[in-house]
Amino acid sequence: MENREALKYEKAKRRVNKIRRFYKHLTIYTIVNLFIVVVNISNLDQGESYFEIQNFFTLIFWGIGVLIHAFMVFGFPYLFGNDWEERKIQKYMENDQEGYKKVQRWE
């Protein structure tokens, strides 16, 4: 039973670490993009518009990367459901146990 608790603890620790890395990524994304926006606005000439596509490349493509990272960390509940991961873990643990029992029969 202690082994199961240790496994749960390690899983929770890895999950918290993934969440922490995502928030660090999101913070860096926000700071860097704010800096880029400020620099781009300060470099505008009189009457020049900020709303040109080249001013948004970093924001858009890095933003897509942040969204992918968020889906990897938090999942997509509409696709898999809230307890999908736990169900899969239980299924694989049961399959491993059954495979172990089959091997035991032949020995």
Phi and psi restraints in degrees (range 20) as a CNS / XPLOR table:
assign (resid 1 and name C) (resid 2 and name N)
       (resid 2 and name CA) (resid 2 and name C) 1.0 -64.5 20.0 2
assign (resid 2 and name N) (resid 2 and name CA)
       (resid 2 and name C) (resid 3 and name N) 1.0 -35.8 20.0 2
assign (resid 2 and name C) (resid 3 and name N)
       (resid 3 and name CA) (resid 3 and name C) 1.0 -62.7 20.0 2
assign (resid 3 and name N) (resid 3 and name CA)
       (resid 3 and name C) (resid 4 and name N) 1.0 -40.8 20.0 2
assign (resid 3 and name C) (resid 4 and name N)
       (resid 4 and name CA) (resid 4 and name C) 1.0 -64.4 20.0 2
assign (resid 4 and name N) (resid 4 and name CA)
       (resid 4 and name C) (resid 5 and name N) 1.0 -41.2 20.0 2
assign (resid 4 and name C) (resid 5 and name N)
       (resid 5 and name CA) (resid 5 and name C) 1.0 -64.9 20.0 2
assign (resid 5 and name N) (resid 5 and name CA)
       (resid 5 and name C) (resid 6 and name N) 1.0 -39.1 20.0 2
assign (resid 5 and name C) (resid 6 and name N)
       (resid 6 and name CA) (resid 6 and name C) 1.0 -64.6 20.0 2
assign (resid 6 and name N) (resid 6 and name CA)
       (resid 6 and name C) (resid 7 and name N) 1.0 -39.8 20.0 2
assign (resid 6 and name C) (resid 7 and name N)
       (resid 7 and name CA) (resid 7 and name C) 1.0 -65.0 20.0 2
assign (resid 7 and name N) (resid 7 and name CA)
       (resid 7 and name C) (resid 8 and name N) 1.0 -41.6 20.0 2
assign (resid 7 and name C) (resid 8 and name N)
       (resid 8 and name CA) (resid 8 and name C) 1.0 -62.8 20.0 2
assign (resid 8 and name N) (resid 8 and name CA)
       (resid 8 and name C) (resid 9 and name N) 1.0 -41.4 20.0 2
assign (resid 8 and name C) (resid 9 and name N)
       (resid 9 and name CA) (resid 9 and name C) 1.0 -62.9 20.0 2
assign (resid 9 and name N) (resid 9 and name CA)
       (resid 9 and name C) (resid 10 and name N) 1.0 -45.7 20.0 2
assign (resid 9 and name C) (resid 10 and name N)
       (resid 10 and name CA) (resid 10 and name C) 1.0 -63.7 20.0 2
assign (resid 10 and name N) (resid 10 and name CA)
       (resid 10 and name C) (resid 11 and name N) 1.0 -39.7 20.0 2
assign (resid 10 and name C) (resid 11 and name N)
       (resid 11 and name CA) (resid 11 and name C) 1.0 -63.7 20.0 2
assign (resid 11 and name N) (resid 11 and name CA)
       (resid 11 and name C) (resid 12 and name N) 1.0 -44.7 20.0 2
assign (resid 11 and name C) (resid 12 and name N)
       (resid 12 and name CA) (resid 12 and name C) 1.0 -64.0 20.0 2
assign (resid 12 and name N) (resid 12 and name CA)
       (resid 12 and name C) (resid 13 and name N) 1.0 -39.1 20.0 2
assign (resid 12 and name C) (resid 13 and name N)
       (resid 13 and name CA) (resid 13 and name C) 1.0 -64.1 20.0 2
assign (resid 13 and name N) (resid 13 and name CA)
       (resid 13 and name C) (resid 14 and name N) 1.0 -43.7 20.0 2
assign (resid 13 and name C) (resid 14 and name N)
       (resid 14 and name CA) (resid 14 and name C) 1.0 -63.3 20.0 2
assign (resid 14 and name N) (resid 14 and name CA)
       (resid 14 and name C) (resid 15 and name N) 1.0 -40.0 20.0 2
assign (resid 14 and name C) (resid 15 and name N)
       (resid 15 and name CA) (resid 15 and name C) 1.0 -64.2 20.0 2
assign (resid 15 and name N) (resid 15 and name CA)
       (resid 15 and name C) (resid 16 and name N) 1.0 -44.7 20.0 2
assign (resid 15 and name C) (resid 16 and name N)
       (resid 16 and name CA) (resid 16 and name C) 1.0 -63.3 20.0 2
assign (resid 16 and name N) (resid 16 and name CA)
       (resid 16 and name C) (resid 17 and name N) 1.0 -38.4 20.0 2
assign (resid 16 and name C) (resid 17 and name N)
       (resid 17 and name CA) (resid 17 and name C) 1.0 -64.0 20.0 2
assign (resid 17 and name N) (resid 17 and name CA)
       (resid 17 and name C) (resid 18 and name N) 1.0 -41.6 20.0 2
assign (resid 17 and name C) (resid 18 and name N)
       (resid 18 and name CA) (resid 18 and name C) 1.0 -63.0 20.0 2
assign (resid 18 and name N) (resid 18 and name CA)
       (resid 18 and name C) (resid 19 and name N) 1.0 -42.2 20.0 2
assign (resid 18 and name C) (resid 19 and name N)
       (resid 19 and name CA) (resid 19 and name C) 1.0 -65.2 20.0 2
assign (resid 19 and name N) (resid 19 and name CA)
       (resid 19 and name C) (resid 20 and name N) 1.0 -42.1 20.0 2
assign (resid 19 and name C) (resid 20 and name N)
       (resid 20 and name CA) (resid 20 and name C) 1.0 -61.4 20.0 2
assign (resid 20 and name N) (resid 20 and name CA)
       (resid 20 and name C) (resid 21 and name N) 1.0 -43.9 20.0 2
assign (resid 20 and name C) (resid 21 and name N)
       (resid 21 and name CA) (resid 21 and name C) 1.0 -64.5 20.0 2
assign (resid 21 and name N) (resid 21 and name CA)
       (resid 21 and name C) (resid 22 and name N) 1.0 -36.8 20.0 2
assign (resid 21 and name C) (resid 22 and name N)
       (resid 22 and name CA) (resid 22 and name C) 1.0 -63.3 20.0 2
assign (resid 22 and name N) (resid 22 and name CA)
       (resid 22 and name C) (resid 23 and name N) 1.0 -46.2 20.0 2
assign (resid 22 and name C) (resid 23 and name N)
       (resid 23 and name CA) (resid 23 and name C) 1.0 -64.9 20.0 2
assign (resid 23 and name N) (resid 23 and name CA)
       (resid 23 and name C) (resid 24 and name N) 1.0 -33.4 20.0 2
assign (resid 23 and name C) (resid 24 and name N)
       (resid 24 and name CA) (resid 24 and name C) 1.0 -65.1 20.0 2
assign (resid 24 and name N) (resid 24 and name CA)
       (resid 24 and name C) (resid 25 and name N) 1.0 -44.3 20.0 2
assign (resid 24 and name C) (resid 25 and name N)
       (resid 25 and name CA) (resid 25 and name C) 1.0 -59.6 20.0 2
assign (resid 25 and name N) (resid 25 and name CA)
       (resid 25 and name C) (resid 26 and name N) 1.0 -45.3 20.0 2
assign (resid 25 and name C) (resid 26 and name N)
       (resid 26 and name CA) (resid 26 and name C) 1.0 -63.8 20.0 2
assign (resid 26 and name N) (resid 26 and name CA)
       (resid 26 and name C) (resid 27 and name N) 1.0 -39.6 20.0 2
assign (resid 26 and name C) (resid 27 and name N)
       (resid 27 and name CA) (resid 27 and name C) 1.0 -64.6 20.0 2
assign (resid 27 and name N) (resid 27 and name CA)
       (resid 27 and name C) (resid 28 and name N) 1.0 -46.1 20.0 2
assign (resid 27 and name C) (resid 28 and name N)
       (resid 28 and name CA) (resid 28 and name C) 1.0 -63.2 20.0 2
assign (resid 28 and name N) (resid 28 and name CA)
       (resid 28 and name C) (resid 29 and name N) 1.0 -42.4 20.0 2
assign (resid 28 and name C) (resid 29 and name N)
       (resid 29 and name CA) (resid 29 and name C) 1.0 -56.3 20.0 2
assign (resid 29 and name N) (resid 29 and name CA)
       (resid 29 and name C) (resid 30 and name N) 1.0 -46.6 20.0 2
assign (resid 29 and name C) (resid 30 and name N)
       (resid 30 and name CA) (resid 30 and name C) 1.0 -65.5 20.0 2
assign (resid 30 and name N) (resid 30 and name CA)
       (resid 30 and name C) (resid 31 and name N) 1.0 -46.9 20.0 2
assign (resid 30 and name C) (resid 31 and name N)
       (resid 31 and name CA) (resid 31 and name C) 1.0 -64.1 20.0 2
assign (resid 31 and name N) (resid 31 and name CA)
       (resid 31 and name C) (resid 32 and name N) 1.0 -48.0 20.0 2
assign (resid 31 and name C) (resid 32 and name N)
       (resid 32 and name CA) (resid 32 and name C) 1.0 -63.6 20.0 2
assign (resid 32 and name N) (resid 32 and name CA)
       (resid 32 and name C) (resid 33 and name N) 1.0 -43.2 20.0 2
assign (resid 32 and name C) (resid 33 and name N)
       (resid 33 and name CA) (resid 33 and name C) 1.0 -69.7 20.0 2
assign (resid 33 and name N) (resid 33 and name CA)
       (resid 33 and name C) (resid 34 and name N) 1.0 -34.8 20.0 2
assign (resid 33 and name C) (resid 34 and name N)
       (resid 34 and name CA) (resid 34 and name C) 1.0 -62.3 20.0 2
assign (resid 34 and name N) (resid 34 and name CA)
       (resid 34 and name C) (resid 35 and name N) 1.0 -42.0 20.0 2
assign (resid 34 and name C) (resid 35 and name N)
       (resid 35 and name CA) (resid 35 and name C) 1.0 -61.3 20.0 2
assign (resid 35 and name N) (resid 35 and name CA)
       (resid 35 and name C) (resid 36 and name N) 1.0 -45.3 20.0 2
assign (resid 35 and name C) (resid 36 and name N)
       (resid 36 and name CA) (resid 36 and name C) 1.0 -62.3 20.0 2
assign (resid 36 and name N) (resid 36 and name CA)
       (resid 36 and name C) (resid 37 and name N) 1.0 -42.0 20.0 2
assign (resid 36 and name C) (resid 37 and name N)
       (resid 37 and name CA) (resid 37 and name C) 1.0 -63.1 20.0 2
assign (resid 37 and name N) (resid 37 and name CA)
       (resid 37 and name C) (resid 38 and name N) 1.0 -44.6 20.0 2
assign (resid 37 and name C) (resid 38 and name N)
       (resid 38 and name CA) (resid 38 and name C) 1.0 -62.6 20.0 2
assign (resid 38 and name N) (resid 38 and name CA)
       (resid 38 and name C) (resid 39 and name N) 1.0 -44.1 20.0 2
assign (resid 38 and name C) (resid 39 and name N)
       (resid 39 and name CA) (resid 39 and name C) 1.0 -63.4 20.0 2
assign (resid 39 and name N) (resid 39 and name CA)
       (resid 39 and name C) (resid 40 and name N) 1.0 -44.9 20.0 2
assign (resid 39 and name C) (resid 40 and name N)
       (resid 40 and name CA) (resid 40 and name C) 1.0 -62.8 20.0 2
assign (resid 40 and name N) (resid 40 and name CA)
       (resid 40 and name C) (resid 41 and name N) 1.0 -41.0 20.0 2
assign (resid 40 and name C) (resid 41 and name N)
       (resid 41 and name CA) (resid 41 and name C) 1.0 -68.3 20.0 2
assign (resid 41 and name N) (resid 41 and name CA)
       (resid 41 and name C) (resid 42 and name N) 1.0 -38.4 20.0 2
assign (resid 41 and name C) (resid 42 and name N)
       (resid 42 and name CA) (resid 42 and name C) 1.0 -70.5 20.0 2
assign (resid 42 and name N) (resid 42 and name CA)
       (resid 42 and name C) (resid 43 and name N) 1.0 -21.6 20.0 2
assign (resid 42 and name C) (resid 43 and name N)
       (resid 43 and name CA) (resid 43 and name C) 1.0 -92.5 20.0 2
assign (resid 43 and name N) (resid 43 and name CA)
       (resid 43 and name C) (resid 44 and name N) 1.0 3.2 20.0 2
assign (resid 43 and name C) (resid 44 and name N)
       (resid 44 and name CA) (resid 44 and name C) 1.0 -71.8 20.0 2
assign (resid 44 and name N) (resid 44 and name CA)
       (resid 44 and name C) (resid 45 and name N) 1.0 141.7 20.0 2
assign (resid 44 and name C) (resid 45 and name N)
       (resid 45 and name CA) (resid 45 and name C) 1.0 -83.0 20.0 2
assign (resid 45 and name N) (resid 45 and name CA)
       (resid 45 and name C) (resid 46 and name N) 1.0 166.3 20.0 2
assign (resid 45 and name C) (resid 46 and name N)
       (resid 46 and name CA) (resid 46 and name C) 1.0 -58.5 20.0 2
assign (resid 46 and name N) (resid 46 and name CA)
       (resid 46 and name C) (resid 47 and name N) 1.0 124.7 20.0 2
assign (resid 46 and name C) (resid 47 and name N)
       (resid 47 and name CA) (resid 47 and name C) 1.0 82.7 20.0 2
assign (resid 47 and name N) (resid 47 and name CA)
       (resid 47 and name C) (resid 48 and name N) 1.0 -3.6 20.0 2
assign (resid 47 and name C) (resid 48 and name N)
       (resid 48 and name CA) (resid 48 and name C) 1.0 -81.0 20.0 2
assign (resid 48 and name N) (resid 48 and name CA)
       (resid 48 and name C) (resid 49 and name N) 1.0 140.2 20.0 2
assign (resid 48 and name C) (resid 49 and name N)
       (resid 49 and name CA) (resid 49 and name C) 1.0 -88.1 20.0 2
assign (resid 49 and name N) (resid 49 and name CA)
       (resid 49 and name C) (resid 50 and name N) 1.0 140.5 20.0 2
assign (resid 49 and name C) (resid 50 and name N)
       (resid 50 and name CA) (resid 50 and name C) 1.0 -77.1 20.0 2
assign (resid 50 and name N) (resid 50 and name CA)
       (resid 50 and name C) (resid 51 and name N) 1.0 -25.7 20.0 2
assign (resid 50 and name C) (resid 51 and name N)
       (resid 51 and name CA) (resid 51 and name C) 1.0 -82.1 20.0 2
assign (resid 51 and name N) (resid 51 and name CA)
       (resid 51 and name C) (resid 52 and name N) 1.0 69.0 20.0 2
assign (resid 51 and name C) (resid 52 and name N)
       (resid 52 and name CA) (resid 52 and name C) 1.0 -120.9 20.0 2
assign (resid 52 and name N) (resid 52 and name CA)
       (resid 52 and name C) (resid 53 and name N) 1.0 149.9 20.0 2
assign (resid 52 and name C) (resid 53 and name N)
       (resid 53 and name CA) (resid 53 and name C) 1.0 -59.9 20.0 2
assign (resid 53 and name N) (resid 53 and name CA)
       (resid 53 and name C) (resid 54 and name N) 1.0 -35.6 20.0 2
assign (resid 53 and name C) (resid 54 and name N)
       (resid 54 and name CA) (resid 54 and name C) 1.0 -64.6 20.0 2
assign (resid 54 and name N) (resid 54 and name CA)
       (resid 54 and name C) (resid 55 and name N) 1.0 -21.3 20.0 2
assign (resid 54 and name C) (resid 55 and name N)
       (resid 55 and name CA) (resid 55 and name C) 1.0 -77.1 20.0 2
assign (resid 55 and name N) (resid 55 and name CA)
       (resid 55 and name C) (resid 56 and name N) 1.0 -10.0 20.0 2
assign (resid 55 and name C) (resid 56 and name N)
       (resid 56 and name CA) (resid 56 and name C) 1.0 -117.0 20.0 2
assign (resid 56 and name N) (resid 56 and name CA)
       (resid 56 and name C) (resid 57 and name N) 1.0 1.9 20.0 2
assign (resid 56 and name C) (resid 57 and name N)
       (resid 57 and name CA) (resid 57 and name C) 1.0 -58.0 20.0 2
assign (resid 57 and name N) (resid 57 and name CA)
       (resid 57 and name C) (resid 58 and name N) 1.0 -51.7 20.0 2
assign (resid 57 and name C) (resid 58 and name N)
       (resid 58 and name CA) (resid 58 and name C) 1.0 -62.2 20.0 2
assign (resid 58 and name N) (resid 58 and name CA)
       (resid 58 and name C) (resid 59 and name N) 1.0 -45.2 20.0 2
assign (resid 58 and name C) (resid 59 and name N)
       (resid 59 and name CA) (resid 59 and name C) 1.0 -58.4 20.0 2
assign (resid 59 and name N) (resid 59 and name CA)
       (resid 59 and name C) (resid 60 and name N) 1.0 -45.3 20.0 2
assign (resid 59 and name C) (resid 60 and name N)
       (resid 60 and name CA) (resid 60 and name C) 1.0 -71.4 20.0 2
assign (resid 60 and name N) (resid 60 and name CA)
       (resid 60 and name C) (resid 61 and name N) 1.0 -54.9 20.0 2
assign (resid 60 and name C) (resid 61 and name N)
       (resid 61 and name CA) (resid 61 and name C) 1.0 -70.5 20.0 2
assign (resid 61 and name N) (resid 61 and name CA)
       (resid 61 and name C) (resid 62 and name N) 1.0 -40.7 20.0 2
assign (resid 61 and name C) (resid 62 and name N)
       (resid 62 and name CA) (resid 62 and name C) 1.0 -67.7 20.0 2
assign (resid 62 and name N) (resid 62 and name CA)
       (resid 62 and name C) (resid 63 and name N) 1.0 -34.3 20.0 2
assign (resid 62 and name C) (resid 63 and name N)
       (resid 63 and name CA) (resid 63 and name C) 1.0 -61.3 20.0 2
assign (resid 63 and name N) (resid 63 and name CA)
       (resid 63 and name C) (resid 64 and name N) 1.0 -39.2 20.0 2
assign (resid 63 and name C) (resid 64 and name N)
       (resid 64 and name CA) (resid 64 and name C) 1.0 -61.9 20.0 2
assign (resid 64 and name N) (resid 64 and name CA)
       (resid 64 and name C) (resid 65 and name N) 1.0 -41.6 20.0 2
assign (resid 64 and name C) (resid 65 and name N)
       (resid 65 and name CA) (resid 65 and name C) 1.0 -61.6 20.0 2
assign (resid 65 and name N) (resid 65 and name CA)
       (resid 65 and name C) (resid 66 and name N) 1.0 -39.9 20.0 2
assign (resid 65 and name C) (resid 66 and name N)
       (resid 66 and name CA) (resid 66 and name C) 1.0 -65.9 20.0 2
assign (resid 66 and name N) (resid 66 and name CA)
       (resid 66 and name C) (resid 67 and name N) 1.0 -40.2 20.0 2
assign (resid 66 and name C) (resid 67 and name N)
       (resid 67 and name CA) (resid 67 and name C) 1.0 -62.8 20.0 2
assign (resid 67 and name N) (resid 67 and name CA)
       (resid 67 and name C) (resid 68 and name N) 1.0 -43.0 20.0 2
assign (resid 67 and name C) (resid 68 and name N)
       (resid 68 and name CA) (resid 68 and name C) 1.0 -62.0 20.0 2
assign (resid 68 and name N) (resid 68 and name CA)
       (resid 68 and name C) (resid 69 and name N) 1.0 -42.9 20.0 2
assign (resid 68 and name C) (resid 69 and name N)
       (resid 69 and name CA) (resid 69 and name C) 1.0 -60.6 20.0 2
assign (resid 69 and name N) (resid 69 and name CA)
       (resid 69 and name C) (resid 70 and name N) 1.0 -41.8 20.0 2
assign (resid 69 and name C) (resid 70 and name N)
       (resid 70 and name CA) (resid 70 and name C) 1.0 -62.3 20.0 2
assign (resid 70 and name N) (resid 70 and name CA)
       (resid 70 and name C) (resid 71 and name N) 1.0 -43.3 20.0 2
assign (resid 70 and name C) (resid 71 and name N)
       (resid 71 and name CA) (resid 71 and name C) 1.0 -64.6 20.0 2
assign (resid 71 and name N) (resid 71 and name CA)
       (resid 71 and name C) (resid 72 and name N) 1.0 -35.4 20.0 2
assign (resid 71 and name C) (resid 72 and name N)
       (resid 72 and name CA) (resid 72 and name C) 1.0 -68.3 20.0 2
assign (resid 72 and name N) (resid 72 and name CA)
       (resid 72 and name C) (resid 73 and name N) 1.0 -35.7 20.0 2
assign (resid 72 and name C) (resid 73 and name N)
       (resid 73 and name CA) (resid 73 and name C) 1.0 -82.5 20.0 2
assign (resid 73 and name N) (resid 73 and name CA)
       (resid 73 and name C) (resid 74 and name N) 1.0 -50.2 20.0 2
assign (resid 73 and name C) (resid 74 and name N)
       (resid 74 and name CA) (resid 74 and name C) 1.0 -96.3 20.0 2
assign (resid 74 and name N) (resid 74 and name CA)
       (resid 74 and name C) (resid 75 and name N) 1.0 -10.5 20.0 2
assign (resid 74 and name C) (resid 75 and name N)
       (resid 75 and name CA) (resid 75 and name C) 1.0 77.8 20.0 2
assign (resid 75 and name N) (resid 75 and name CA)
       (resid 75 and name C) (resid 76 and name N) 1.0 179.4 20.0 2
assign (resid 75 and name C) (resid 76 and name N)
       (resid 76 and name CA) (resid 76 and name C) 1.0 -125.4 20.0 2
assign (resid 76 and name N) (resid 76 and name CA)
       (resid 76 and name C) (resid 77 and name N) 1.0 91.5 20.0 2
assign (resid 76 and name C) (resid 77 and name N)
       (resid 77 and name CA) (resid 77 and name C) 1.0 -60.5 20.0 2
assign (resid 77 and name N) (resid 77 and name CA)
       (resid 77 and name C) (resid 78 and name N) 1.0 -26.2 20.0 2
assign (resid 77 and name C) (resid 78 and name N)
       (resid 78 and name CA) (resid 78 and name C) 1.0 -72.1 20.0 2
assign (resid 78 and name N) (resid 78 and name CA)
       (resid 78 and name C) (resid 79 and name N) 1.0 -24.1 20.0 2
assign (resid 78 and name C) (resid 79 and name N)
       (resid 79 and name CA) (resid 79 and name C) 1.0 -87.7 20.0 2
assign (resid 79 and name N) (resid 79 and name CA)
       (resid 79 and name C) (resid 80 and name N) 1.0 -46.0 20.0 2
assign (resid 79 and name C) (resid 80 and name N)
       (resid 80 and name CA) (resid 80 and name C) 1.0 -109.3 20.0 2
assign (resid 80 and name N) (resid 80 and name CA)
       (resid 80 and name C) (resid 81 and name N) 1.0 -18.9 20.0 2
assign (resid 80 and name C) (resid 81 and name N)
       (resid 81 and name CA) (resid 81 and name C) 1.0 90.5 20.0 2
assign (resid 81 and name N) (resid 81 and name CA)
       (resid 81 and name C) (resid 82 and name N) 1.0 164.5 20.0 2
assign (resid 81 and name C) (resid 82 and name N)
       (resid 82 and name CA) (resid 82 and name C) 1.0 -70.2 20.0 2
assign (resid 82 and name N) (resid 82 and name CA)
       (resid 82 and name C) (resid 83 and name N) 1.0 -36.4 20.0 2
assign (resid 82 and name C) (resid 83 and name N)
       (resid 83 and name CA) (resid 83 and name C) 1.0 -107.0 20.0 2
assign (resid 83 and name N) (resid 83 and name CA)
       (resid 83 and name C) (resid 84 and name N) 1.0 23.1 20.0 2
assign (resid 83 and name C) (resid 84 and name N)
       (resid 84 and name CA) (resid 84 and name C) 1.0 -59.0 20.0 2
assign (resid 84 and name N) (resid 84 and name CA)
       (resid 84 and name C) (resid 85 and name N) 1.0 -46.9 20.0 2
assign (resid 84 and name C) (resid 85 and name N)
       (resid 85 and name CA) (resid 85 and name C) 1.0 -61.9 20.0 2
assign (resid 85 and name N) (resid 85 and name CA)
       (resid 85 and name C) (resid 86 and name N) 1.0 -44.9 20.0 2
assign (resid 85 and name C) (resid 86 and name N)
       (resid 86 and name CA) (resid 86 and name C) 1.0 -64.1 20.0 2
assign (resid 86 and name N) (resid 86 and name CA)
       (resid 86 and name C) (resid 87 and name N) 1.0 -39.8 20.0 2
assign (resid 86 and name C) (resid 87 and name N)
       (resid 87 and name CA) (resid 87 and name C) 1.0 -62.9 20.0 2
assign (resid 87 and name N) (resid 87 and name CA)
       (resid 87 and name C) (resid 88 and name N) 1.0 -42.0 20.0 2
assign (resid 87 and name C) (resid 88 and name N)
       (resid 88 and name CA) (resid 88 and name C) 1.0 -65.2 20.0 2
assign (resid 88 and name N) (resid 88 and name CA)
       (resid 88 and name C) (resid 89 and name N) 1.0 -41.3 20.0 2
assign (resid 88 and name C) (resid 89 and name N)
       (resid 89 and name CA) (resid 89 and name C) 1.0 -61.5 20.0 2
assign (resid 89 and name N) (resid 89 and name CA)
       (resid 89 and name C) (resid 90 and name N) 1.0 -45.9 20.0 2
assign (resid 89 and name C) (resid 90 and name N)
       (resid 90 and name CA) (resid 90 and name C) 1.0 -61.5 20.0 2
assign (resid 90 and name N) (resid 90 and name CA)
       (resid 90 and name C) (resid 91 and name N) 1.0 -41.3 20.0 2
assign (resid 90 and name C) (resid 91 and name N)
       (resid 91 and name CA) (resid 91 and name C) 1.0 -61.8 20.0 2
assign (resid 91 and name N) (resid 91 and name CA)
       (resid 91 and name C) (resid 92 and name N) 1.0 -46.8 20.0 2
assign (resid 91 and name C) (resid 92 and name N)
       (resid 92 and name CA) (resid 92 and name C) 1.0 -67.6 20.0 2
assign (resid 92 and name N) (resid 92 and name CA)
       (resid 92 and name C) (resid 93 and name N) 1.0 -35.3 20.0 2
assign (resid 92 and name C) (resid 93 and name N)
       (resid 93 and name CA) (resid 93 and name C) 1.0 -66.0 20.0 2
assign (resid 93 and name N) (resid 93 and name CA)
       (resid 93 and name C) (resid 94 and name N) 1.0 -39.7 20.0 2
assign (resid 93 and name C) (resid 94 and name N)
       (resid 94 and name CA) (resid 94 and name C) 1.0 -66.3 20.0 2
assign (resid 94 and name N) (resid 94 and name CA)
       (resid 94 and name C) (resid 95 and name N) 1.0 -42.2 20.0 2
assign (resid 94 and name C) (resid 95 and name N)
       (resid 95 and name CA) (resid 95 and name C) 1.0 -62.9 20.0 2
assign (resid 95 and name N) (resid 95 and name CA)
       (resid 95 and name C) (resid 96 and name N) 1.0 -41.1 20.0 2
assign (resid 95 and name C) (resid 96 and name N)
       (resid 96 and name CA) (resid 96 and name C) 1.0 -63.4 20.0 2
assign (resid 96 and name N) (resid 96 and name CA)
       (resid 96 and name C) (resid 97 and name N) 1.0 -40.7 20.0 2
assign (resid 96 and name C) (resid 97 and name N)
       (resid 97 and name CA) (resid 97 and name C) 1.0 -64.8 20.0 2
assign (resid 97 and name N) (resid 97 and name CA)
       (resid 97 and name C) (resid 98 and name N) 1.0 -42.6 20.0 2
assign (resid 97 and name C) (resid 98 and name N)
       (resid 98 and name CA) (resid 98 and name C) 1.0 -64.4 20.0 2
assign (resid 98 and name N) (resid 98 and name CA)
       (resid 98 and name C) (resid 99 and name N) 1.0 -40.8 20.0 2
assign (resid 98 and name C) (resid 99 and name N)
       (resid 99 and name CA) (resid 99 and name C) 1.0 -62.5 20.0 2
assign (resid 99 and name N) (resid 99 and name CA)
       (resid 99 and name C) (resid 100 and name N) 1.0 -38.1 20.0 2
assign (resid 99 and name C) (resid 100 and name N)
       (resid 100 and name CA) (resid 100 and name C) 1.0 -65.6 20.0 2
assign (resid 100 and name N) (resid 100 and name CA)
       (resid 100 and name C) (resid 101 and name N) 1.0 -40.7 20.0 2
assign (resid 100 and name C) (resid 101 and name N)
       (resid 101 and name CA) (resid 101 and name C) 1.0 -64.7 20.0 2
assign (resid 101 and name N) (resid 101 and name CA)
       (resid 101 and name C) (resid 102 and name N) 1.0 -39.5 20.0 2
assign (resid 101 and name C) (resid 102 and name N)
       (resid 102 and name CA) (resid 102 and name C) 1.0 -63.6 20.0 2
assign (resid 102 and name N) (resid 102 and name CA)
       (resid 102 and name C) (resid 103 and name N) 1.0 -40.6 20.0 2
assign (resid 102 and name C) (resid 103 and name N)
       (resid 103 and name CA) (resid 103 and name C) 1.0 -65.5 20.0 2
assign (resid 103 and name N) (resid 103 and name CA)
       (resid 103 and name C) (resid 104 and name N) 1.0 -39.3 20.0 2
assign (resid 103 and name C) (resid 104 and name N)
       (resid 104 and name CA) (resid 104 and name C) 1.0 -61.6 20.0 2
assign (resid 104 and name N) (resid 104 and name CA)
       (resid 104 and name C) (resid 105 and name N) 1.0 -35.8 20.0 2
assign (resid 104 and name C) (resid 105 and name N)
       (resid 105 and name CA) (resid 105 and name C) 1.0 -63.8 20.0 2
assign (resid 105 and name N) (resid 105 and name CA)
       (resid 105 and name C) (resid 106 and name N) 1.0 -33.6 20.0 2
assign (resid 105 and name C) (resid 106 and name N)
       (resid 106 and name CA) (resid 106 and name C) 1.0 -82.7 20.0 2
assign (resid 106 and name N) (resid 106 and name CA)
       (resid 106 and name C) (resid 107 and name N) 1.0 -14.6 20.0 2
